[in-house]
């Protein structure tokens, strides 16, 4: 290469790396926004047992650390009433006939970790009327009452503030009572030192209320971890913890997992008072299936990163894409990966020798998969191939001009989309939302290219080129399946200069392609034999 070309290429490759170093080391900027993964799709399916015309079941409600949205409750032939008068929600389904089918509830749940690191001392002596129910002590057997009184004398001094009392009770139940799901009553727990999660929550509840600390048992669900989601074992069940009222706040307490004043973001509260729903969630009265899956496993916190960029008050903050309106941000998130796709295409065509329809058809096909979905895109692509082959033989008999011919193809594509919409609607598919105008243009263009190539090079060569185009499109789509890459390019668009530098290097390559080595391997062997003189031997 000429010296000027080498200099420009080196600058294009090195400059973005220098900018990244400056951002990270001088401006102390992260190269990627912080990733969060706290948004869940929650699904609840309930069926009552026995003869009932109505039944109730708890559903999540927005509160500290939890935001519920996009709620959908199945209402077909049923009346649904939501009781939201307290700090928990209770859904009641009713019908004129006996309920024999399952009812469903779905929602989008955004969970945040809840933490109260510094809880001040609490010397409150009187509470509002609404909290009196959380001070009511349950009836215990005389021997259990005496055993708890002995415990109180052993672990409590009697002159502590209520925050200290709650902590000491928590430490005792969490450390001294071993978890054992077969122990179902407080009486057994006091005698054996073991208890189920519910019994441990009950024991803490009793001991807190005896010290005149408002306390309640909360019904929770522990969201599935990544391993459970990968294995498909995302059916969940209820678990239990506590909340105590200190300094005018409900403070989370979990004697089963060892949390005081905090609740991780993988726990979701379904109801905040177990006593109200104890009979409703009993497996004797209803059967239920609870499922949850992460809605956005790789979501990035753009809002916080924007604040981080603005705080630097540098030249980069003035030209950051995070300053753009959200619709433009979404558009550029997709567009900035197109040059990476063209880089893959250049490597495949110029170095490997994979044939494709045109230059940018694989990139357009990648965008088609991105605009729709991979499953629907592949299905529709193969349907389009069949249409392209069929229409070639049919329309050839009419001897049409190019524009009317292409217009007929466009009309056929639209008819296909209409037909698909009706079928998917009847089968309760969810792909209708993926149909859009841009894919129509891409599909129509590909059909025309396909039909022309069939006429010029035959169906065998056309299918080879079709396979190459599909391979490049799938490779390009795989790039869009890497959220970190997508976000990295959006955060650091100067890397486009590096892409240009790499494309210059590829463009200057004039050697043999890998496919040509394979195609002409027999000639290469023969040439080597001639050079070594073996052909002169008898």
C-alpha positions as CSV (number, residue, x, y, z in Angstrom):
1,X,0.0,0.0,0.0
2,X,1.1,3.6,-0.6
3,X,2.5,5.5,2.4
4,X,-0.5,7.8,2.5
5,X,-3.0,4.9,2.6
6,X,-1.0,3.2,5.3
7,X,-0.9,6.4,7.4
8,X,-4.7,7.0,7.0
9,X,-5.4,3.3,7.9
10,X,-3.2,3.4,11.0
11,X,-4.9,6.7,12.1
12,X,-8.4,5.2,11.6
13,X,-7.4,2.1,13.6
14,X,-5.6,3.8,16.4
15,X,-7.6,7.0,17.0
16,X,-10.7,5.3,18.4
17,X,-8.5,3.3,20.8
18,X,-7.0,6.5,22.0
19,X,-10.4,8.1,22.5
20,X,-11.6,5.0,24.5
21,X,-8.5,5.3,26.7
22,X,-9.1,9.0,27.3
23,X,-12.7,8.3,28.3
24,X,-11.8,5.5,30.7
25,X,-8.7,6.9,32.3
26,X,-9.0,10.7,32.1
27,X,-12.8,11.3,32.2
28,X,-13.4,8.1,34.4
29,X,-16.3,7.2,32.1
30,X,-17.6,3.6,31.9
31,X,-17.3,2.2,28.4
32,X,-20.8,0.6,28.9
33,X,-23.8,1.6,31.0
34,X,-24.5,-0.4,34.1
35,X,-26.5,-3.5,33.2
36,X,-29.7,-4.2,35.2
37,X,-31.9,-7.2,35.0
38,X,-34.8,-6.6,37.3
39,X,-37.8,-6.6,34.9
40,X,-39.9,-9.7,34.9
41,X,-42.9,-11.1,33.1
42,X,-45.1,-12.6,35.8
43,X,-47.8,-15.2,35.1
44,X,-50.3,-16.6,37.6
45,X,-52.9,-19.3,36.8
46,X,-55.4,-20.2,39.5
47,X,-58.3,-22.8,39.6
48,X,-60.6,-23.2,42.7
49,X,-61.2,-26.6,44.2
50,X,-64.8,-27.5,45.0
51,X,-68.1,-25.9,44.0
52,X,-67.6,-22.1,43.9
53,X,-69.2,-19.3,42.0
54,X,-66.5,-16.8,43.2
55,X,-63.1,-17.0,44.7
56,X,-60.3,-14.5,45.6
57,X,-56.5,-14.7,45.2
58,X,-53.7,-12.1,46.0
59,X,-52.0,-10.4,43.1
60,X,-48.9,-8.0,43.2
61,X,-49.3,-4.4,44.0
62,X,-46.8,-1.5,43.4
63,X,-45.0,-0.4,46.5
64,X,-41.4,0.1,47.8
65,X,-39.1,-1.9,45.6
66,X,-41.8,-3.1,43.2
67,X,-43.6,-1.5,40.3
68,X,-46.4,-3.4,38.6
69,X,-47.5,-2.5,35.0
70,X,-49.3,-4.0,32.0
71,X,-51.6,-6.0,34.1
72,X,-53.9,-8.4,32.2
73,X,-56.7,-10.3,33.9
74,X,-58.7,-12.9,32.0
75,X,-62.3,-11.7,32.0
76,X,-64.1,-14.0,29.6
77,X,-67.5,-14.9,31.0
78,X,-66.3,-13.7,34.4
79,X,-66.6,-10.6,36.5
80,X,-63.3,-9.4,38.2
81,X,-63.1,-7.1,41.2
82,X,-59.8,-5.7,42.5
83,X,-59.7,-4.8,46.2
84,X,-57.0,-2.2,46.5
85,X,-58.2,-0.6,49.7
86,X,-55.2,-1.8,51.8
87,X,-51.5,-1.9,50.9
88,X,-52.1,-5.2,49.0
89,X,-54.3,-6.2,46.1
90,X,-56.9,-9.0,46.2
91,X,-58.5,-10.1,42.9
92,X,-62.0,-11.7,43.1
93,X,-63.4,-13.7,40.1
94,X,-67.1,-14.4,40.1
95,X,-69.6,-16.1,37.8
96,X,-73.2,-17.1,37.7
97,X,-72.2,-20.7,37.3
98,X,-69.8,-22.9,39.2
99,X,-66.2,-22.0,38.3
100,X,-64.4,-25.0,36.8
101,X,-61.7,-23.4,34.6
102,X,-58.5,-21.7,35.4
103,X,-58.3,-17.9,35.5
104,X,-55.1,-16.1,34.6
105,X,-53.3,-13.0,35.6
106,X,-50.2,-11.6,33.9
107,X,-48.2,-8.4,34.6
108,X,-44.8,-6.8,34.0
109,X,-43.0,-6.4,37.3
110,X,-40.0,-4.1,37.9
111,X,-38.1,-5.1,41.0
112,X,-35.5,-3.0,42.8
113,X,-33.5,-3.9,45.9
114,X,-34.8,-2.4,49.1
115,X,-32.3,-1.5,51.8
116,X,-32.4,0.5,55.1
117,X,-28.8,0.4,56.3
118,X,-29.2,2.9,59.1
119,X,-32.4,2.4,61.1
120,X,-32.7,4.9,64.0
121,X,-33.7,3.9,67.5
122,X,-37.4,3.7,67.9
123,X,-39.1,4.6,71.3
124,X,-42.7,4.8,69.9
125,X,-45.3,3.9,72.6
126,X,-48.6,4.4,70.7
127,X,-49.6,3.6,67.2
128,X,-52.4,4.7,64.9
129,X,-55.6,2.6,64.9
130,X,-54.7,1.1,61.5
131,X,-51.7,-0.6,63.0
132,X,-53.4,-2.1,66.0
133,X,-54.2,-5.3,64.0
134,X,-50.5,-5.9,63.7
135,X,-50.0,-5.8,67.5
136,X,-52.6,-8.5,68.2
137,X,-51.0,-11.5,69.7
138,X,-52.1,-15.0,68.6
139,X,-53.3,-17.5,71.1
140,X,-50.6,-20.0,72.1
141,X,-50.5,-23.1,74.3
142,X,-49.6,-22.3,77.9
143,X,-46.4,-24.2,77.6
144,X,-45.4,-22.3,74.4
145,X,-46.3,-19.0,76.1
146,X,-44.0,-19.9,79.0
147,X,-41.2,-21.1,76.7
148,X,-41.2,-17.8,74.7
149,X,-41.3,-15.8,78.0
150,X,-38.1,-17.7,79.1
151,X,-36.5,-16.9,75.7
152,X,-37.3,-13.2,76.1
153,X,-35.6,-13.1,79.5
154,X,-32.6,-14.8,78.0
155,X,-32.1,-12.7,74.9
156,X,-33.7,-9.4,75.8
157,X,-32.7,-6.9,78.5
158,X,-36.0,-5.2,78.8
159,X,-34.9,-1.6,78.4
160,X,-34.0,-1.6,74.7
161,X,-35.6,0.6,72.1
162,X,-37.8,-1.2,69.6
163,X,-35.2,-1.2,66.8
164,X,-32.8,-3.1,69.1
165,X,-35.5,-5.5,70.3
166,X,-36.4,-6.3,66.7
167,X,-32.8,-7.0,65.8
168,X,-32.2,-9.3,68.8
169,X,-35.4,-11.3,68.0
170,X,-34.3,-11.5,64.4
171,X,-30.8,-12.8,65.3
172,X,-32.3,-15.4,67.6
173,X,-34.8,-16.8,65.1
174,X,-32.3,-16.6,62.2
175,X,-29.4,-18.3,63.9
176,X,-30.9,-20.6,66.5
177,X,-33.9,-22.0,64.6
178,X,-32.7,-24.4,61.9
179,X,-34.7,-24.6,58.7
180,X,-36.7,-27.8,58.4
181,X,-39.7,-27.8,56.1
182,X,-41.4,-30.7,57.9
183,X,-41.8,-28.7,61.2
184,X,-45.2,-26.9,60.8
185,X,-46.0,-25.5,64.2
186,X,-44.5,-23.1,66.8
187,X,-44.9,-25.8,69.4
188,X,-42.7,-28.2,67.5
189,X,-40.2,-25.4,66.8
190,X,-39.8,-24.5,70.4
191,X,-39.2,-28.1,71.3
192,X,-36.9,-29.1,68.5
193,X,-35.1,-25.8,67.5
194,X,-36.2,-26.4,63.9
195,X,-38.9,-24.9,61.7
196,X,-40.2,-24.3,58.2
197,X,-39.9,-20.8,56.6
198,X,-43.5,-20.1,57.5
199,X,-43.0,-21.2,61.1
200,X,-39.9,-19.1,61.5
201,X,-41.8,-16.1,60.2
202,X,-44.7,-16.9,62.6
203,X,-42.3,-17.1,65.6
204,X,-40.7,-13.8,64.8
205,X,-44.1,-12.3,64.4
206,X,-45.3,-13.5,67.8
207,X,-42.1,-12.4,69.6
208,X,-42.2,-8.9,67.9
209,X,-45.8,-8.3,68.8
210,X,-45.2,-9.4,72.4
211,X,-42.7,-6.5,72.5
212,X,-45.4,-4.1,71.1
213,X,-43.7,-3.9,67.7
214,X,-46.2,-3.9,64.8
215,X,-45.2,-6.9,62.7
216,X,-46.7,-8.9,59.9
217,X,-45.9,-11.9,57.7
218,X,-45.5,-11.1,54.0
219,X,-46.1,-13.6,51.2
220,X,-43.3,-13.5,48.6
221,X,-42.1,-15.3,45.5
222,X,-38.4,-15.9,44.8
223,X,-37.7,-15.2,41.2
224,X,-35.9,-18.0,39.2
225,X,-32.2,-17.7,38.7
226,X,-30.5,-18.0,35.4
227,X,-29.9,-21.7,35.7
228,X,-33.6,-22.4,36.4
229,X,-34.6,-20.3,33.4
230,X,-32.2,-22.1,31.1
231,X,-33.5,-25.5,32.4
232,X,-37.1,-24.3,31.9
233,X,-37.9,-24.9,35.6
234,X,-39.5,-21.5,36.3
235,X,-42.6,-22.8,38.2
236,X,-42.5,-21.0,41.5
237,X,-44.0,-21.3,45.0
238,X,-44.7,-19.0,47.9
239,X,-42.2,-18.2,50.6
240,X,-42.5,-16.1,53.7
241,X,-40.7,-13.3,55.5
242,X,-41.7,-10.4,57.9
243,X,-42.0,-6.7,58.0
244,X,-41.8,-4.6,61.2
245,X,-43.0,-1.0,61.6
246,X,-40.1,1.1,62.9
247,X,-39.8,4.9,62.6
248,X,-42.9,5.2,60.5
249,X,-41.7,2.7,57.9
250,X,-42.3,-1.0,57.2
251,X,-38.8,-2.5,57.5
252,X,-38.2,-5.9,55.7
253,X,-37.0,-8.8,57.8
254,X,-36.2,-12.2,56.5
255,X,-35.2,-14.8,59.1
256,X,-34.9,-17.5,56.5
257,X,-32.3,-15.8,54.3
258,X,-30.7,-13.6,57.0
259,X,-31.8,-10.1,55.9
260,X,-32.7,-7.3,58.3
261,X,-33.6,-4.0,56.8
262,X,-33.1,-5.2,53.2
263,X,-34.8,-7.2,50.5
264,X,-32.9,-8.3,47.3
265,X,-34.3,-7.7,43.9
266,X,-35.0,-11.3,43.3
267,X,-37.9,-11.4,45.8
268,X,-41.4,-10.1,44.9
269,X,-44.1,-9.5,47.5
270,X,-47.5,-10.8,46.5
271,X,-49.4,-9.9,49.7
272,X,-48.3,-8.0,52.8
273,X,-50.3,-9.7,55.4
274,X,-50.4,-13.5,55.4
275,X,-53.2,-13.6,57.9
276,X,-55.6,-12.1,55.3
277,X,-54.9,-14.7,52.6
278,X,-53.9,-17.8,54.6
279,X,-57.0,-19.7,53.6
280,X,-57.1,-18.3,50.1
281,X,-53.7,-19.6,49.0
282,X,-54.1,-22.9,50.7
283,X,-53.6,-25.8,48.3
284,X,-56.7,-27.4,49.9
285,X,-58.8,-24.6,48.4
286,X,-57.1,-23.7,45.1
287,X,-54.5,-25.1,42.7
288,X,-52.2,-22.5,41.2
289,X,-49.2,-22.2,38.9
290,X,-46.8,-19.3,39.3
291,X,-44.2,-18.5,36.6
292,X,-41.8,-15.7,36.0
293,X,-39.1,-15.0,33.4
294,X,-36.8,-12.1,32.9
295,X,-38.3,-9.6,30.4
296,X,-34.9,-8.0,29.6
297,X,-31.9,-9.9,30.7
298,X,-29.5,-7.5,29.2
299,X,-31.1,-4.1,29.8
300,X,-28.7,-1.2,30.3
301,X,-29.4,1.8,32.6
302,X,-29.1,4.5,30.0
303,X,-30.5,7.2,32.3
304,X,-27.8,6.9,34.9
305,X,-25.1,6.7,32.2
306,X,-26.4,9.9,30.7
307,X,-25.9,11.6,34.0
308,X,-22.4,10.2,34.2
309,X,-21.6,11.6,30.8
310,X,-23.1,15.1,31.5
311,X,-21.1,15.3,34.7
312,X,-17.8,15.2,32.8
313,X,-18.7,18.5,31.1
314,X,-16.3,17.5,28.2
315,X,-16.5,17.7,24.5
316,X,-17.7,14.1,24.4
317,X,-20.6,14.9,26.6
318,X,-21.7,17.6,24.1
319,X,-21.8,15.1,21.2
320,X,-23.0,12.0,23.1
321,X,-25.8,10.0,21.5
322,X,-27.4,9.8,25.0
323,X,-28.4,13.4,24.6
324,X,-30.7,12.5,21.7
325,X,-34.4,11.9,22.1
326,X,-35.3,8.3,22.9
327,X,-36.8,7.5,19.4
328,X,-33.5,8.6,17.8
329,X,-31.5,6.6,20.3
330,X,-33.4,3.5,19.4
331,X,-32.9,4.1,15.7
332,X,-29.1,4.7,16.1
333,X,-28.8,1.6,18.3
334,X,-29.8,-0.5,15.3
335,X,-28.1,1.6,12.6
336,X,-24.7,1.6,14.2
337,X,-24.4,-2.2,13.8
338,X,-25.0,-2.0,10.1
339,X,-21.3,-1.2,9.4
340,X,-20.3,-4.2,11.5
341,X,-22.6,-6.3,9.3
342,X,-20.9,-4.9,6.2
343,X,-17.5,-5.8,7.7
344,X,-18.7,-9.4,8.1
345,X,-20.0,-9.3,4.5
346,X,-16.7,-8.0,3.2
347,X,-14.8,-10.7,5.0
348,X,-17.2,-13.4,3.7
349,X,-17.1,-12.2,0.0
350,X,-13.5,-11.0,-0.4
351,X,-11.5,-13.4,1.8
352,X,-13.7,-16.5,2.0
353,X,-15.6,-16.2,-1.3
354,X,-19.1,-16.8,-0.2
355,X,-21.6,-15.9,-3.0
356,X,-24.5,-13.6,-2.2
357,X,-27.4,-11.8,-3.9
358,X,-25.9,-8.4,-4.7
359,X,-23.7,-6.5,-2.3
360,X,-26.0,-5.4,0.5
361,X,-28.9,-7.9,0.2
362,X,-27.6,-10.0,3.2
363,X,-27.4,-6.8,5.3
364,X,-31.0,-5.9,4.3
365,X,-32.1,-9.4,5.1
366,X,-30.4,-9.1,8.5
367,X,-32.5,-5.9,9.1
368,X,-35.6,-7.9,8.0
369,X,-34.9,-10.5,10.8
370,X,-34.2,-7.7,13.2
371,X,-37.4,-5.8,12.3
372,X,-39.6,-8.9,12.6
373,X,-38.1,-11.8,14.6
374,X,-35.7,-14.6,13.7
375,X,-38.3,-17.4,13.7
376,X,-40.9,-15.4,11.7
377,X,-38.2,-14.0,9.4
378,X,-36.8,-17.4,8.5
379,X,-40.3,-18.9,7.9
380,X,-41.3,-15.9,5.8
381,X,-38.0,-16.0,3.9
382,X,-38.5,-19.6,2.8
383,X,-42.1,-18.9,1.8
384,X,-40.8,-16.0,-0.3
385,X,-38.2,-18.2,-2.0
386,X,-41.0,-20.6,-3.0
387,X,-43.1,-17.7,-4.3
388,X,-40.1,-16.3,-6.2
389,X,-39.5,-19.7,-8.0
390,X,-43.2,-20.1,-8.7
391,X,-43.9,-16.6,-10.0
392,X,-40.9,-16.9,-12.4
393,X,-42.5,-19.7,-14.3
394,X,-46.0,-18.2,-14.2
395,X,-45.3,-14.5,-15.0
396,X,-42.8,-15.5,-17.8
397,X,-45.8,-16.6,-19.9
398,X,-47.3,-13.1,-19.8
399,X,-44.1,-11.4,-21.1
400,X,-44.5,-8.4,-18.7
401,X,-42.4,-5.3,-18.4
402,X,-40.2,-4.8,-15.3
403,X,-42.3,-2.3,-13.4
404,X,-45.6,-4.1,-13.6
405,X,-43.9,-7.4,-12.9
406,X,-42.3,-5.9,-9.7
407,X,-45.6,-4.4,-8.7
408,X,-47.3,-7.8,-9.0
409,X,-44.6,-9.3,-6.7
410,X,-45.2,-6.5,-4.2
411,X,-48.9,-7.3,-4.2
412,X,-48.2,-11.0,-3.7
413,X,-46.0,-10.2,-0.7
414,X,-48.7,-8.0,0.9
415,X,-51.3,-10.8,0.3
416,X,-49.0,-13.2,2.0
417,X,-48.7,-10.9,5.0
418,X,-52.5,-10.5,5.2
419,X,-53.0,-14.3,5.0
420,X,-50.4,-14.8,7.7
421,X,-52.1,-12.2,10.0
422,X,-55.4,-14.1,9.8
423,X,-53.8,-17.5,10.4
424,X,-51.7,-16.3,13.4
425,X,-54.7,-14.5,14.9
426,X,-56.7,-17.7,14.8
427,X,-53.9,-19.7,16.3
428,X,-53.2,-17.1,19.0
429,X,-49.7,-16.4,17.7
430,X,-48.0,-13.2,18.8
431,X,-46.1,-12.4,15.6
432,X,-48.6,-10.0,14.1
433,X,-47.0,-7.1,15.9
434,X,-43.8,-7.7,13.9
435,X,-45.3,-6.9,10.5
436,X,-44.2,-3.5,9.2
437,X,-43.6,-1.5,6.0
438,X,-39.8,-1.8,5.8
439,X,-39.7,-5.7,5.5
440,X,-42.1,-5.5,2.6
441,X,-39.6,-3.6,0.5
442,X,-36.8,-6.0,1.5
443,X,-38.8,-9.1,0.6
444,X,-40.0,-7.7,-2.7
445,X,-36.5,-6.8,-3.8
446,X,-35.2,-10.3,-2.9
447,X,-37.9,-12.0,-4.9
448,X,-37.0,-10.0,-8.0
449,X,-33.3,-10.7,-7.6
450,X,-34.1,-14.4,-7.1
451,X,-36.2,-14.7,-10.2
452,X,-33.6,-12.9,-12.4
453,X,-30.8,-15.2,-11.2
454,X,-32.9,-18.3,-11.8
455,X,-33.3,-17.2,-15.5
456,X,-29.6,-16.3,-15.9
457,X,-27.7,-18.9,-14.0
458,X,-30.1,-21.7,-13.3
459,X,-31.7,-23.0,-10.1
460,X,-28.7,-24.9,-8.8
461,X,-26.4,-21.8,-8.8
462,X,-29.2,-19.7,-7.5
463,X,-29.7,-22.0,-4.5
464,X,-26.0,-21.9,-3.7
465,X,-26.1,-18.1,-3.8
466,X,-29.3,-18.2,-1.7
467,X,-27.5,-20.3,0.9
468,X,-24.6,-17.9,1.0
469,X,-26.9,-14.9,1.4
470,X,-28.7,-16.7,4.2
471,X,-25.4,-17.6,6.0
472,X,-24.2,-14.0,6.0
473,X,-27.7,-12.7,7.1
474,X,-27.7,-15.1,10.0
475,X,-24.1,-14.1,11.0
476,X,-25.2,-10.5,10.8
477,X,-28.3,-11.2,12.9
478,X,-26.2,-12.9,15.5
479,X,-24.4,-9.6,16.0
480,X,-27.7,-8.0,16.9
481,X,-28.2,-10.8,19.4
482,X,-25.2,-9.5,21.5
483,X,-26.7,-6.6,23.5
484,X,-23.2,-5.8,24.9
485,X,-21.9,-5.2,21.3
486,X,-25.0,-3.2,20.4
487,X,-24.6,-1.0,23.4
488,X,-20.8,-0.7,23.1
489,X,-21.2,0.7,19.6
490,X,-23.9,3.1,20.7
491,X,-21.9,4.4,23.6
492,X,-18.7,4.7,21.5
493,X,-19.6,5.5,17.9
494,X,-16.0,6.6,17.2
495,X,-15.4,2.9,16.6
496,X,-16.9,3.4,13.2
497,X,-13.5,4.8,12.2
498,X,-12.0,1.5,13.1
499,X,-14.5,-0.3,10.9
500,X,-13.5,2.0,8.0
501,X,-9.8,1.2,8.6
502,X,-10.5,-2.6,8.6
503,X,-12.5,-2.2,5.4
504,X,-9.6,-0.5,3.8
505,X,-7.3,-3.4,4.7
506,X,-9.8,-5.9,3.3
507,X,-10.3,-3.7,0.2
508,X,-6.6,-3.7,-0.5
509,X,-6.4,-7.5,-0.4
510,X,-6.0,-8.9,-4.0
511,X,-5.0,-12.5,-3.2
512,X,-6.9,-15.8,-3.6
513,X,-10.1,-16.4,-1.7
514,X,-10.4,-19.4,0.5
515,X,-13.1,-20.8,-1.7
516,X,-10.8,-20.5,-4.7
517,X,-8.1,-22.6,-2.9
518,X,-10.7,-25.3,-2.4
519,X,-12.1,-25.0,-5.9
520,X,-8.8,-25.2,-7.7
521,X,-7.0,-27.6,-5.3
522,X,-6.4,-30.1,-8.1
523,X,-4.6,-27.5,-10.2
524,X,-2.5,-26.5,-7.2
525,X,-1.4,-30.1,-6.7
526,X,-0.6,-30.5,-10.4
527,X,1.4,-27.2,-10.4
528,X,3.4,-28.4,-7.3
529,X,4.2,-31.7,-9.0
530,X,5.4,-29.9,-12.1
531,X,7.6,-27.6,-10.0
532,X,9.1,-30.6,-8.2
533,X,9.8,-32.4,-11.5
534,X,7.8,-35.5,-10.6
535,X,5.9,-35.3,-14.0
536,X,9.2,-36.1,-15.9
537,X,9.6,-39.4,-14.1
538,X,8.6,-42.5,-16.1
